[in-house]
């Protein structure tokens, strides 16, 4: 990555408290159809760390999706 580059990850983040919502339903759909899954914010942070990135901020949108703004670690 170039210096000061950013990565935007658009993700339906699962609530850490486990509150039911659209992300959990999407998670179930992904498991059944593709063996994929939605992730919690902690799980997203772990993936970013493995890629030598870190979360700069989490941006809420008017949709069920969030934008994770990541930068080089």
Steps between C-alpha positions, in 0.01 A plus 500: 500500500609852437559725800175651631294255291167382638291189460121524525324180604121506460361247744188414693665480845339271758418671830745386771216472752331242278185703454287357216504698179546496124866404528413176679242412233752574226754288689260206493431551128871509422567184704227308319571625148877550486660388829591867556404708802467847641748606768507698822713813520762308704517235226538771233781657705677161518481465121634851455787426740588185304518718187726752680219754515316667786153647529512879490127543549163335454252702296128435542280546194126534443497136390574181698859523370795666673822627350820395675769755417839327533860623471841333509594375848 
